[in-house]
Structures are given as C-alpha cells and as structure tokens.
Amino acid sequence: MIRLIDPADDRDMRAVFDVGIAAKTFDLPWFSPINFSSWLIQMRTPDPEDAQELYAYFDADGTCLGTNLLFIPLEDNTDKVYSLVDVAPEHRRKGVGSALVEHGLARARALGRTKVFAETLVPGAFDEQHGFVRFARSSGFSQGWDDIARHLALPVPQERLSRLAQSAAVRYVGDYRIETFAGRVPEVHLPGLAELMRLLAVDSPSGDIDFDAEAVSPDRLRRMYDREEEQGRIHLSALAVHDESGAVVAQSDLTMEPPIDFAVQLGTYVHREHRGHRLGMAVKVANLQQLQRDHPGPAFVRTMNAETNVHMVSVNVDLGFEIVETSTEWVMDPTTR
C-alpha cells in the first residue's frame, strides 16, 4: 500500500526517515546523514512557494519499504514535479521502486504537470550499467543532463587561498568589494541576494530543459534563516557588492549540519551583467577563508555543477576540488504514460 504521510505523525516520519538513511548509506560512500530532529524541522516548515508530498510504501505488516518525496513548485516552473525515491536495500528488485515511480507519475498527471524529474548519483563517472541508471531507463525516463560532484579536502593550504584571492582582486578591486557573513545576511542585501538566487536556475546548464526564474524573495530568505537557526545549521555567505550602485552581484554559500563532518557548497552565482571580474573565485575563496578561520573541523567541502559550466569548473579545479560522483537528472512527460 502507498499512502500520503502526515508530517505531524512522529511514528511514520521516523519510519520514512530510517528508510532514506538506510538507502543512501548503502549506495553513497560519501553520504553523511542529517539528524532526525533537523529533518523533521525541514519537512514540517516547507516554503509556501513549493509544496511537498511525502508518500511511503508499506507491506501488509505495516513496515515501510520505500518512499517518494515530491517537490511541487507552486509559483514558478508550474509544469514540473521533482521526485526523490528511496527503497530499503533489502527490499529492492521486488517492485517497490516501480510502484512508487508509477504512483508519482499518476500524481503529476493529476496536477497537470508535464515534466517529472528524478536524480541518480553514481560513484565516479556516469555508468550506463549502474543499477540506478538501468532503473531510470526501464522506468521510462530520458537522460537530461549530468552534474559532477566534487570534494575539496580541508584545510586548503593558506598559500593557495591567498594566491587565488590576490589574483582575483586585481580584476575587481576599485569596482567591487567582498563581504562575508555568518548566519543571516543583513537586511540591506536581501533584495539583491534574492534576485541572484532567482536567476540561478535560469542560468544553470540544464540540457534542453528551460526553467523559469525561481520565486525567491527577501521573505523567503528570512524564513530559510529562521529554519536554519532552529535546526542548528551553520550558514556562511560571501557576497560581491558593486561599489557604485551598492547592488549585490555575486554570492556563494556554505552550510554545515551538526555533527559537522563536511560543508556543502549550496551555490555560487555571478550576475550576468557583472561577469569577467573573477568575482566567482573571489566569493568562493572568501567563504573558504571564513570557514577555515571560524570552523576548522570539517573534512571536506562538497560542490556540484555541470561539466559544461566551464568557468565554474575551472574555479573549482584551481581551488583543488576532485571528482567523486556523477549526478544525472532524468526527465519524463507523465502524460505519455
């Protein structure tokens, strides 16, 4: 039986959480689980701009065998649904995953959506024979695009960071300044930061798929900071500010989830009208310097971007990031099923 999970139900949420942790720990060598209390906060305080529907597959004894978390944009990209399926390792190849996928496709059709996205992560390079890839293809998904996951071992030698910071400064000093923040970004910068984050999905390489600008507002950022503070999550930001106009023109974010094993690079983006000044490198280096100065514990930073994003790939290579996994985004029109 597949049924919708009430996020307020502690017992069901614990069962769903345990399946997700078991699946990811089994498959992903670099996976470090979020703690249950933090995950509950995330699931129980969704943004109104994006609905979340969590479904679980139960056997006759009431044991949770698999889950499907649907993200449903409500104010942008309203033709799309994002699906995240997990199946307990000991219950695979028994039809659980297929049933969850079909249920998710039916839900997308009911919502009038024409694109369903799913993601696979495989160690190293894309592998046509990997079980996840074979399952995606057999389920009817088409390959959209690949993102490459890279890790940067910490600490980065200070000499390398200083050298890269200085080489970037030559290109931007006099026109821009770099500011770093722990926790909330000041109110004065929220409108500019929201605009950058709105455009990130539009400019990110995504194969032949077009994306609308995301519904990111200062209020949505405030809600994010509220949620992170409740979770105990650490959020570090670096911004590039245009001296003449005061506009925020580049950003880079790192987050860490207790227990702090590693840091996640959420995104780095430079406004299209302010590129060519090494601002991407500048904000990434500044945030790494802040991280190593104030939080010396993490073993590495994890980032992910499309291999076709040549500029950001070169920034990551210069910093010392190394490839560990390939993330493939798969897409299907559910109305064709």
C-alpha positions as CSV (number, residue, x, y, z in Angstrom):
1,M,0.0,0.0,0.0
2,I,1.2,3.5,-0.8
3,R,-0.1,6.3,1.3
4,L,0.5,10.0,1.9
5,I,2.5,10.6,5.1
6,D,1.3,13.3,7.6
7,P,4.5,15.2,8.6
8,A,3.0,15.6,12.1
9,D,3.0,11.8,12.6
10,D,6.2,11.1,14.5
11,R,6.0,7.3,14.1
12,D,5.5,7.4,10.3
13,M,8.1,10.1,9.9
14,R,10.6,8.0,11.8
15,A,10.0,5.0,9.6
16,V,10.3,7.1,6.4
17,F,13.5,8.7,7.7
18,D,15.1,5.4,8.6
19,V,14.4,4.0,5.0
20,G,16.0,7.1,3.5
21,I,19.1,6.9,5.7
22,A,19.5,3.1,5.0
23,A,19.2,3.6,1.3
24,K,21.6,6.5,1.0
25,T,24.1,4.9,3.4
26,F,24.1,1.7,1.3
27,D,24.5,3.4,-2.0
28,L,26.6,6.6,-1.5
29,P,30.1,6.2,0.0
30,W,30.2,9.9,0.9
31,F,26.8,10.2,2.5
32,S,26.6,11.7,6.0
33,P,23.1,11.7,7.4
34,I,21.2,14.6,8.7
35,N,19.9,14.2,12.2
36,F,16.2,13.2,12.7
37,S,15.2,16.4,14.6
38,S,16.7,18.6,11.9
39,W,15.0,16.7,9.1
40,L,11.7,17.0,10.9
41,I,12.1,20.7,11.1
42,Q,12.8,20.8,7.3
43,M,9.8,18.7,6.5
44,R,7.4,20.4,8.8
45,T,8.2,24.0,7.7
46,P,8.1,23.9,3.9
47,D,8.1,27.1,1.9
48,P,4.6,28.1,0.6
49,E,6.2,28.6,-2.8
50,D,6.9,24.8,-3.0
51,A,4.6,22.1,-1.8
52,Q,6.0,18.8,-0.5
53,E,4.1,15.5,-0.6
54,L,5.7,12.5,1.1
55,Y,4.5,9.1,0.1
56,A,5.5,5.7,1.5
57,Y,5.1,2.1,0.5
58,F,4.1,-0.2,3.4
59,D,3.8,-4.0,3.4
60,A,0.9,-5.9,5.0
61,D,2.7,-5.8,8.4
62,G,2.9,-2.0,8.3
63,T,6.7,-2.0,7.6
64,C,7.9,0.9,5.4
65,L,9.8,-0.4,2.4
66,G,10.2,2.7,0.3
67,T,9.4,6.4,-0.1
68,N,8.8,9.0,-2.7
69,L,9.2,12.7,-1.8
70,L,7.6,15.0,-4.4
71,F,8.5,18.7,-4.6
72,I,5.8,20.6,-6.4
73,P,6.6,24.3,-7.4
74,L,3.5,26.5,-6.9
75,E,4.7,29.9,-8.1
76,D,7.3,29.1,-10.7
77,N,8.0,26.2,-13.1
78,T,4.5,25.0,-12.6
79,D,4.8,22.4,-15.3
80,K,7.3,20.4,-13.2
81,V,7.5,17.9,-10.3
82,Y,10.6,16.7,-8.6
83,S,10.7,13.1,-7.4
84,L,13.1,11.5,-4.9
85,V,12.6,7.8,-4.5
86,D,14.3,5.6,-1.8
87,V,13.9,1.9,-1.3
88,A,15.3,0.0,1.6
89,P,18.3,-2.1,0.3
90,E,16.8,-5.4,1.5
91,H,13.5,-4.8,-0.4
92,R,14.9,-3.9,-3.8
93,R,14.0,-5.7,-7.0
94,K,10.6,-6.6,-5.7
95,G,8.6,-3.9,-7.4
96,V,8.6,-1.3,-4.6
97,G,10.6,1.3,-6.6
98,S,8.5,0.8,-9.7
99,A,5.3,1.1,-7.8
100,L,6.4,4.4,-6.2
101,V,7.5,5.8,-9.5
102,E,4.2,5.0,-11.2
103,H,2.3,6.5,-8.2
104,G,4.4,9.6,-8.5
105,L,3.7,9.9,-12.3
106,A,0.0,9.5,-11.6
107,R,0.1,12.3,-9.1
108,A,2.0,14.5,-11.5
109,R,-0.7,13.9,-14.2
110,A,-3.4,14.7,-11.7
111,L,-1.6,18.0,-11.0
112,G,-1.4,18.8,-14.8
113,R,2.4,18.7,-14.8
114,T,4.2,17.7,-18.0
115,K,7.7,17.1,-16.6
116,V,8.8,14.8,-13.8
117,F,12.5,15.0,-12.7
118,A,14.4,12.3,-10.9
119,E,18.1,12.2,-9.9
120,T,20.6,9.4,-9.7
121,L,24.0,9.6,-8.0
122,V,26.8,7.1,-9.0
123,P,30.4,7.0,-7.9
124,G,32.9,8.3,-10.3
125,A,31.9,8.8,-14.0
126,F,28.5,8.1,-15.5
127,D,28.0,4.4,-15.8
128,E,25.4,3.1,-18.2
129,Q,25.4,-0.3,-16.4
130,H,24.8,1.1,-12.9
131,G,21.6,-0.2,-11.3
132,F,20.2,3.3,-10.8
133,V,20.8,4.2,-14.5
134,R,19.2,1.0,-15.7
135,F,16.2,1.5,-13.4
136,A,15.7,5.1,-14.6
137,R,15.8,4.0,-18.3
138,S,13.5,1.0,-17.7
139,S,11.0,3.3,-15.9
140,G,10.8,5.4,-19.0
141,F,13.0,8.4,-18.0
142,S,15.2,10.1,-20.5
143,Q,18.7,11.4,-19.6
144,G,18.5,15.2,-19.2
145,W,22.0,16.4,-18.1
146,D,24.8,15.5,-15.8
147,D,26.3,17.4,-12.8
148,I,29.6,16.4,-11.4
149,A,30.1,16.2,-7.6
150,R,33.5,17.3,-6.4
151,H,35.1,17.3,-3.0
152,L,37.7,19.7,-1.7
153,A,39.9,18.3,1.1
154,L,40.2,20.7,4.1
155,P,42.1,22.6,5.2
156,V,43.1,24.2,1.9
157,P,46.6,25.5,2.1
158,Q,46.5,29.2,3.1
159,E,49.1,30.0,0.5
160,R,46.8,28.7,-2.3
161,L,43.8,30.7,-1.0
162,S,45.9,33.9,-0.6
163,R,47.3,33.5,-4.1
164,L,43.9,32.9,-5.7
165,A,42.4,35.8,-3.7
166,Q,45.1,38.2,-4.8
167,S,44.8,37.2,-8.5
168,A,41.1,37.8,-8.3
169,A,41.4,41.1,-6.5
170,V,43.5,42.5,-9.4
171,R,40.3,42.2,-11.6
172,Y,37.7,43.6,-9.2
173,V,39.3,46.0,-6.6
174,G,38.1,49.5,-7.2
175,D,34.7,48.5,-8.6
176,Y,33.5,45.8,-6.1
177,R,34.0,44.7,-2.5
178,I,33.7,41.3,-0.9
179,E,31.7,40.9,2.3
180,T,31.3,37.7,4.4
181,F,28.6,36.8,6.9
182,A,27.8,34.0,9.3
183,G,24.1,33.3,9.7
184,R,21.7,35.9,8.4
185,V,22.7,38.2,5.6
186,P,21.9,41.8,6.6
187,E,18.5,43.2,5.5
188,V,20.1,45.7,3.2
189,H,21.4,42.9,1.0
190,L,18.4,40.6,1.0
191,P,16.7,42.0,-2.1
192,G,19.9,41.7,-4.2
193,L,20.6,38.3,-2.9
194,A,17.1,37.1,-3.6
195,E,17.4,38.4,-7.2
196,L,20.6,36.4,-7.7
197,M,19.1,33.2,-6.3
198,R,16.0,33.7,-8.6
199,L,18.3,33.7,-11.6
200,L,20.5,30.8,-10.6
201,A,18.2,28.1,-12.0
202,V,17.7,30.0,-15.3
203,D,21.4,30.3,-16.0
204,S,22.5,26.8,-14.7
205,P,23.1,24.4,-17.6
206,S,20.1,22.1,-17.9
207,G,20.3,20.4,-21.3
208,D,17.3,21.2,-23.4
209,I,15.0,22.0,-20.5
210,D,14.0,25.6,-19.8
211,F,13.5,26.9,-16.3
212,D,11.6,29.9,-15.0
213,A,13.3,32.2,-12.5
214,E,12.5,30.8,-9.0
215,A,10.2,32.6,-6.7
216,V,12.8,33.7,-4.2
217,S,12.1,36.8,-2.2
218,P,13.6,38.5,0.9
219,D,10.8,37.0,2.9
220,R,11.6,33.5,1.7
221,L,15.3,34.1,2.7
222,R,14.1,35.2,6.2
223,R,12.1,32.0,6.5
224,M,15.2,30.0,5.5
225,Y,17.3,31.7,8.1
226,D,14.6,31.1,10.8
227,R,14.5,27.4,9.9
228,E,18.3,27.0,9.9
229,E,18.6,28.6,13.3
230,E,16.0,26.2,14.7
231,Q,18.0,23.3,13.1
232,G,21.3,24.5,14.4
233,R,22.6,24.6,10.9
234,I,25.6,26.8,10.2
235,H,25.3,29.1,7.1
236,L,28.3,31.1,5.8
237,S,27.8,33.6,3.0
238,A,30.2,35.7,0.8
239,L,28.8,38.5,-1.4
240,A,30.3,40.7,-4.0
241,V,28.9,44.2,-3.8
242,H,29.1,46.8,-6.6
243,D,30.7,49.9,-5.1
244,E,28.9,52.5,-7.2
245,S,25.4,51.1,-7.0
246,G,25.5,49.0,-3.9
247,A,24.0,46.1,-5.8
248,V,24.7,42.5,-4.7
249,V,26.2,41.0,-7.9
250,A,27.7,37.7,-6.8
251,Q,27.2,35.2,-4.0
252,S,28.5,31.9,-2.6
253,D,27.0,29.9,0.3
254,L,28.3,27.1,2.5
255,T,26.2,25.2,5.1
256,M,27.1,22.6,7.8
257,E,24.8,20.3,9.5
258,P,25.6,19.1,13.1
259,P,27.5,16.9,13.6
260,I,29.9,18.9,11.3
261,D,31.6,16.3,9.2
262,F,31.7,18.3,6.0
263,A,30.4,21.5,4.4
264,V,28.1,21.8,1.5
265,Q,28.5,24.4,-1.2
266,L,24.9,25.4,-1.9
267,G,25.7,27.6,-4.9
268,T,27.9,30.2,-6.4
269,Y,26.5,32.7,-8.9
270,V,27.6,35.9,-10.6
271,H,25.1,38.2,-12.2
272,R,25.3,38.0,-16.0
273,E,26.0,41.8,-16.2
274,H,29.0,41.6,-13.8
275,R,30.9,38.7,-15.1
276,G,34.6,38.8,-16.2
277,H,35.9,40.3,-13.0
278,R,36.8,37.0,-11.2
279,L,34.0,37.6,-8.7
280,G,33.1,33.9,-8.6
281,M,36.6,33.0,-7.5
282,A,36.6,35.9,-5.1
283,V,33.5,34.9,-3.2
284,K,34.4,31.2,-3.1
285,V,37.8,32.0,-1.6
286,A,36.5,34.5,0.9
287,N,33.9,32.0,2.1
288,L,36.5,29.2,2.4
289,Q,38.8,31.6,4.4
290,Q,35.8,32.3,6.7
291,L,35.1,28.6,7.1
292,Q,38.7,27.6,7.9
293,R,39.1,30.5,10.3
294,D,35.9,30.0,12.3
295,H,35.0,26.3,11.8
296,P,38.2,24.2,11.4
297,G,36.5,20.8,11.9
298,P,35.0,19.7,8.5
299,A,37.0,17.2,6.5
300,F,35.9,18.5,3.1
301,V,33.6,20.8,1.1
302,R,31.1,19.2,-1.4
303,T,30.1,21.0,-4.5
304,M,28.2,20.1,-7.7
305,N,27.9,21.7,-11.1
306,A,27.5,20.8,-14.7
307,E,30.7,19.8,-16.6
308,T,29.6,22.2,-19.3
309,N,29.8,25.1,-16.8
310,V,33.4,25.7,-17.9
311,H,34.1,28.8,-15.9
312,M,32.9,27.4,-12.6
313,V,34.6,24.1,-13.2
314,S,37.9,25.9,-13.8
315,V,37.4,27.8,-10.5
316,N,36.8,24.5,-8.7
317,V,39.8,22.9,-10.3
318,D,42.1,25.8,-9.3
319,L,40.8,25.5,-5.7
320,G,41.7,21.8,-5.7
321,F,38.2,20.1,-5.9
322,E,38.3,16.5,-7.2
323,I,35.6,14.5,-8.9
324,V,33.8,11.9,-6.7
325,E,30.4,11.2,-8.2
326,T,28.2,12.0,-11.2
327,S,24.6,13.2,-10.7
328,T,22.3,12.6,-13.6
329,E,19.0,14.5,-13.9
330,W,16.3,12.3,-15.6
331,V,13.1,13.7,-17.1
332,M,9.8,12.2,-18.3
333,D,6.5,13.6,-19.6
334,P,4.0,11.7,-17.4
335,T,1.2,12.4,-19.8
336,T,2.7,10.0,-22.3
337,R,2.3,7.0,-19.9
